[in-house]
Amino acid sequence: MTTTSFSGLQFAMSRSCIPSSQKIADAGAVVLGGKSKIGSWNKLASACHIASVQPFGRGFTSSSIKSVKSVTKAMTESSAQSAVSGLPINLKGKRAFIAGVADDNGYGWAIAKSLAAAGAEILVGTWVPALNIFESSLRRGKFDESRVLPDGSLMEITKVYPLDAVFDNLDDVPEDIKANKRYAGSSKWTVQEVAESVKEDFGSIDILVHSLANGPEVTKPLLETSRKGYLAAISASSYSYVSLLKHFLPILNPGGSSISLTYIASERIIPGYGGGMSSAKAALESDTRVLAFEAGRKRKIRVNTISAGPLRSRAAKAIGFIDMMIDYSSANAPLQKELSAGNIFIRIITCNVHVPFSICDYLHN
């Protein structure tokens, strides 16, 4: 197990860093495996105007590579058990707010679980249209298996807040959204209102996590992306982090940490990851460098972003070929293991160490 250090948030990674020559954007490293991928590749190639060649391959055969389908869980039992290894950590007395948790399959849930295992109090922000289903599933015990911590107890979520990070305050919300029945029954769900509610309920937090993104035209090549779709991706996937940190900064305790999730498409071409999402991730990383400086100087808050790699989450399935991306990543990784969010966020080593601030530390899978 290698340990990768981030200023403020440090994670023990259960995998090695993949050299840039092996990342998904670089063709020619390996074939995805078998005829099952050809149909998906041809569909992707047609949509993106890419030459219809064997996917990511240059003369390699696929007979030795086996594609294995597996159910994605935020943190499997084995990864949860391995979380007890490594450096000890005690986050008792610390409070974390994780924006972007709506089920138990994504990175947001896994981060919350790792923080809870270390003793932190967990608050989450859930997209308003998904709020009722998420809270109902929690009450009915649907997530109980995924809530199990290394010590056998269940992760407790102290409070779930409705959140739509696309809107800073109520004045930004258009009338059609206000009248939308999926928002009926919920209130105080803009970023500013949620920050004010958390302050009223708890006073302050120590950790802020941004685990959300949306690109309504993600399946479209950039040349076919509309201005509206492009700006929507930027708004939901990158500016939402600026807004979140801006409004939560006053209640973040000095020495606390904030983190977001990025993706290698910010700096490499990932055919099919469209709709302006690659630009949104590039903006997120650029903003992180600036925010790290400003929040560090203003409130001594550490700001980072990390790229954990492709995960078969509910949101990722919208891309349409997430399985192919996962298979490619697995085939090229030094340690060929089933990818789960728990493998990446197995152990948060510390969130309040006194180390020099960095402008931006991020790791690409």
HUTA-V674404 format. One record per residue. RES is the residue in one small letter. NEAR is the number of other ideal C-beta (glycine too) atoms within 10 Angstrom. D_LAST is the distance of its C-alpha to the last C-alpha in Angstrom with 2 decimals. Layout:
BEGIN
res->RES near->NEAR d_last->D_LAST
res->RES near->NEAR d_last->D_LAST
END
This chain:
BEGIN
res->m near->13 d_last->14.93
res->t near->10 d_last->13.45
res->t near->12 d_last->13.97
res->t near->15 d_last->12.09
res->s near->16 d_last->14.76
res->f near->22 d_last->14.93
res->s near->19 d_last->18.41
res->g near->26 d_last->19.94
res->l near->26 d_last->17.21
res->q near->22 d_last->15.75
res->f near->22 d_last->13.61
res->a near->20 d_last->13.94
res->m near->21 d_last->10.75
res->s near->21 d_last->11.73
res->r near->20 d_last->9.14
res->s near->12 d_last->8.66
res->c near->14 d_last->6.40
res->i near->20 d_last->6.10
res->p near->10 d_last->8.88
res->s near->12 d_last->9.19
res->s near->9 d_last->11.73
res->q near->16 d_last->9.69
res->k near->20 d_last->7.37
res->i near->26 d_last->9.02
res->a near->15 d_last->11.34
res->d near->14 d_last->13.02
res->a near->15 d_last->15.84
res->g near->11 d_last->17.58
res->a near->17 d_last->15.18
res->v near->20 d_last->16.31
res->v near->22 d_last->18.30
res->l near->24 d_last->17.17
res->g near->22 d_last->20.29
res->g near->13 d_last->23.80
res->k near->7 d_last->25.92
res->s near->14 d_last->24.34
res->k near->24 d_last->21.60
res->i near->14 d_last->24.15
res->g near->9 d_last->25.65
res->s near->17 d_last->22.47
res->w near->21 d_last->21.55
res->n near->14 d_last->25.13
res->k near->13 d_last->25.15
res->l near->20 d_last->22.03
res->a near->16 d_last->23.48
res->s near->10 d_last->26.77
res->a near->17 d_last->25.48
res->c near->17 d_last->23.52
res->h near->10 d_last->26.19
res->i near->16 d_last->24.07
res->a near->5 d_last->25.99
res->s near->11 d_last->26.28
res->v near->12 d_last->24.88
res->q near->16 d_last->23.14
res->p near->24 d_last->19.59
res->f near->23 d_last->17.08
res->g near->18 d_last->19.65
res->r near->11 d_last->22.34
res->g near->7 d_last->24.95
res->f near->14 d_last->22.97
res->t near->10 d_last->24.38
res->s near->20 d_last->22.73
res->s near->9 d_last->25.24
res->s near->9 d_last->23.22
res->i near->17 d_last->20.19
res->k near->10 d_last->20.78
res->s near->16 d_last->19.21
res->v near->9 d_last->19.41
res->k near->10 d_last->19.73
res->s near->12 d_last->19.26
res->v near->9 d_last->19.99
res->t near->20 d_last->17.20
res->k near->20 d_last->18.18
res->a near->27 d_last->16.78
res->m near->31 d_last->17.61
res->t near->18 d_last->19.39
res->e near->13 d_last->22.39
res->s near->13 d_last->20.87
res->s near->24 d_last->17.89
res->a near->22 d_last->20.47
res->q near->13 d_last->22.67
res->s near->19 d_last->20.15
res->a near->23 d_last->19.74
res->v near->13 d_last->23.13
res->s near->13 d_last->22.06
res->g near->15 d_last->20.86
res->l near->10 d_last->22.49
res->p near->9 d_last->24.98
res->i near->20 d_last->24.67
res->n near->10 d_last->27.30
res->l near->21 d_last->26.71
res->k near->9 d_last->30.14
res->g near->9 d_last->31.83
res->k near->19 d_last->28.64
res->r near->21 d_last->28.03
res->a near->26 d_last->24.84
res->f near->28 d_last->24.73
res->i near->26 d_last->21.80
res->a near->25 d_last->22.13
res->g near->26 d_last->20.93
res->v near->28 d_last->21.78
res->a near->25 d_last->23.79
res->d near->19 d_last->23.06
res->d near->24 d_last->21.49
res->n near->22 d_last->18.55
res->g near->23 d_last->16.18
res->y near->26 d_last->13.96
res->g near->27 d_last->17.13
res->w near->29 d_last->19.15
res->a near->29 d_last->16.80
res->i near->30 d_last->16.78
res->a near->28 d_last->20.53
res->k near->27 d_last->21.01
res->s near->29 d_last->19.37
res->l near->26 d_last->21.51
res->a near->21 d_last->24.51
res->a near->23 d_last->24.15
res->a near->22 d_last->24.46
res->g near->12 d_last->27.58
res->a near->23 d_last->26.66
res->e near->21 d_last->28.62
res->i near->21 d_last->26.64
res->l near->24 d_last->27.49
res->v near->23 d_last->25.66
res->g near->30 d_last->26.09
res->t near->27 d_last->26.27
res->w near->20 d_last->26.78
res->v near->22 d_last->30.55
res->p near->15 d_last->30.95
res->a near->16 d_last->28.85
res->l near->22 d_last->30.60
res->n near->14 d_last->33.50
res->i near->13 d_last->31.53
res->f near->21 d_last->29.07
res->e near->14 d_last->31.96
res->s near->10 d_last->34.01
res->s near->16 d_last->31.35
res->l near->15 d_last->31.10
res->r near->9 d_last->34.90
res->r near->9 d_last->35.33
res->g near->10 d_last->32.94
res->k near->15 d_last->30.56
res->f near->19 d_last->27.57
res->d near->13 d_last->29.35
res->e near->11 d_last->27.45
res->s near->21 d_last->24.11
res->r near->20 d_last->25.79
res->v near->18 d_last->26.60
res->l near->18 d_last->25.49
res->p near->18 d_last->25.43
res->d near->8 d_last->29.09
res->g near->6 d_last->30.14
res->s near->11 d_last->30.85
res->l near->14 d_last->29.53
res->m near->20 d_last->27.33
res->e near->10 d_last->29.74
res->i near->21 d_last->28.97
res->t near->13 d_last->31.75
res->k near->14 d_last->31.83
res->v near->17 d_last->30.23
res->y near->21 d_last->30.76
res->p near->24 d_last->30.94
res->l near->30 d_last->28.70
res->d near->23 d_last->28.19
res->a near->25 d_last->26.08
res->v near->20 d_last->27.28
res->f near->21 d_last->30.64
res->d near->19 d_last->31.44
res->n near->13 d_last->34.96
res->l near->13 d_last->37.58
res->d near->8 d_last->38.98
res->d near->14 d_last->35.80
res->v near->17 d_last->36.11
res->p near->9 d_last->37.98
res->e near->7 d_last->40.91
res->d near->7 d_last->39.46
res->i near->14 d_last->36.62
res->k near->10 d_last->39.18
res->a near->9 d_last->41.28
res->n near->13 d_last->38.50
res->k near->7 d_last->39.34
res->r near->13 d_last->35.73
res->y near->17 d_last->36.10
res->a near->10 d_last->39.57
res->g near->10 d_last->40.16
res->s near->16 d_last->37.31
res->s near->12 d_last->37.91
res->k near->14 d_last->36.33
res->w near->22 d_last->32.90
res->t near->24 d_last->32.13
res->v near->25 d_last->29.83
res->q near->18 d_last->32.88
res->e near->19 d_last->34.75
res->v near->23 d_last->32.00
res->a near->25 d_last->31.65
res->e near->16 d_last->35.44
res->s near->18 d_last->35.59
res->v near->22 d_last->33.15
res->k near->15 d_last->35.26
res->e near->10 d_last->38.41
res->d near->11 d_last->37.20
res->f near->15 d_last->35.43
res->g near->10 d_last->36.07
res->s near->14 d_last->32.66
res->i near->22 d_last->29.06
res->d near->23 d_last->26.76
res->i near->28 d_last->23.25
res->l near->26 d_last->22.17
res->v near->26 d_last->19.07
res->h near->29 d_last->18.34
res->s near->23 d_last->16.61
res->l near->28 d_last->18.18
res->a near->24 d_last->18.12
res->n near->20 d_last->20.40
res->g near->27 d_last->21.12
res->p near->17 d_last->24.43
res->e near->19 d_last->24.15
res->v near->24 d_last->20.48
res->t near->18 d_last->21.77
res->k near->19 d_last->23.81
res->p near->16 d_last->23.02
res->l near->16 d_last->23.27
res->l near->8 d_last->26.73
res->e near->14 d_last->27.92
res->t near->23 d_last->26.56
res->s near->13 d_last->29.41
res->r near->8 d_last->29.78
res->k near->10 d_last->30.01
res->g near->19 d_last->26.80
res->y near->21 d_last->24.90
res->l near->14 d_last->26.36
res->a near->20 d_last->25.73
res->a near->26 d_last->21.96
res->i near->19 d_last->22.12
res->s near->17 d_last->24.43
res->a near->19 d_last->22.62
res->s near->29 d_last->19.00
res->s near->27 d_last->19.52
res->y near->19 d_last->23.16
res->s near->27 d_last->23.15
res->y near->27 d_last->21.14
res->v near->18 d_last->23.75
res->s near->22 d_last->26.48
res->l near->26 d_last->25.16
res->l near->23 d_last->24.91
res->k near->17 d_last->28.21
res->h near->20 d_last->30.10
res->f near->24 d_last->28.65
res->l near->19 d_last->28.85
res->p near->12 d_last->32.56
res->i near->21 d_last->31.98
res->l near->23 d_last->28.95
res->n near->17 d_last->30.43
res->p near->11 d_last->30.15
res->g near->15 d_last->27.40
res->g near->26 d_last->25.30
res->s near->27 d_last->21.70
res->s near->28 d_last->19.99
res->i near->25 d_last->16.37
res->s near->29 d_last->14.75
res->l near->25 d_last->11.62
res->t near->27 d_last->10.26
res->y near->27 d_last->8.21
res->i near->23 d_last->7.50
res->a near->22 d_last->10.99
res->s near->23 d_last->12.43
res->e near->16 d_last->12.56
res->r near->15 d_last->12.25
res->i near->14 d_last->14.55
res->i near->19 d_last->13.42
res->p near->20 d_last->16.89
res->g near->23 d_last->17.98
res->y near->26 d_last->15.88
res->g near->26 d_last->19.11
res->g near->26 d_last->21.75
res->g near->26 d_last->20.61
res->m near->28 d_last->17.32
res->s near->22 d_last->15.43
res->s near->20 d_last->18.18
res->a near->28 d_last->17.92
res->k near->27 d_last->14.32
res->a near->17 d_last->15.52
res->a near->20 d_last->18.51
res->l near->26 d_last->16.70
res->e near->18 d_last->14.97
res->s near->13 d_last->18.37
res->d near->19 d_last->20.19
res->t near->27 d_last->18.14
res->r near->16 d_last->19.39
res->v near->13 d_last->22.89
res->l near->24 d_last->22.85
res->a near->23 d_last->21.73
res->f near->15 d_last->24.80
res->e near->15 d_last->27.17
res->a near->22 d_last->26.41
res->g near->18 d_last->26.26
res->r near->10 d_last->29.63
res->k near->11 d_last->31.19
res->r near->16 d_last->30.25
res->k near->15 d_last->28.21
res->i near->25 d_last->25.18
res->r near->25 d_last->21.65
res->v near->31 d_last->19.31
res->n near->23 d_last->15.52
res->t near->26 d_last->12.55
res->i near->23 d_last->8.96
res->s near->20 d_last->6.06
res->a near->22 d_last->5.47
res->g near->24 d_last->4.83
res->p near->25 d_last->8.27
res->l near->24 d_last->11.04
res->r near->18 d_last->14.65
res->s near->19 d_last->16.17
res->r near->12 d_last->19.51
res->a near->20 d_last->18.37
res->a near->21 d_last->15.69
res->k near->13 d_last->18.52
res->a near->14 d_last->20.28
res->i near->21 d_last->18.16
res->g near->15 d_last->20.04
res->f near->22 d_last->17.70
res->i near->18 d_last->14.80
res->d near->19 d_last->15.76
res->m near->23 d_last->15.35
res->m near->20 d_last->11.79
res->i near->23 d_last->11.02
res->d near->28 d_last->13.24
res->y near->22 d_last->11.76
res->s near->20 d_last->8.23
res->s near->22 d_last->10.35
res->a near->19 d_last->12.73
res->n near->18 d_last->10.60
res->a near->17 d_last->8.73
res->p near->10 d_last->11.05
res->l near->13 d_last->11.80
res->q near->13 d_last->12.63
res->k near->12 d_last->13.06
res->e near->15 d_last->13.73
res->l near->22 d_last->10.98
res->s near->24 d_last->12.60
res->a near->28 d_last->12.21
res->g near->25 d_last->14.23
res->n near->22 d_last->11.89
res->i near->25 d_last->9.62
res->f near->29 d_last->12.78
res->i near->26 d_last->15.08
res->r near->22 d_last->16.87
res->i near->24 d_last->17.56
res->i near->18 d_last->19.39
res->t near->18 d_last->21.41
res->c near->23 d_last->21.96
res->n near->16 d_last->25.14
res->v near->14 d_last->25.02
res->h near->7 d_last->26.96
res->v near->12 d_last->24.77
res->p near->6 d_last->24.88
res->f near->15 d_last->23.05
res->s near->18 d_last->20.26
res->i near->14 d_last->20.06
res->c near->19 d_last->16.37
res->d near->20 d_last->13.50
res->y near->20 d_last->9.99
res->l near->19 d_last->6.59
res->h near->20 d_last->3.78
res->n near->20 d_last->0.00
END
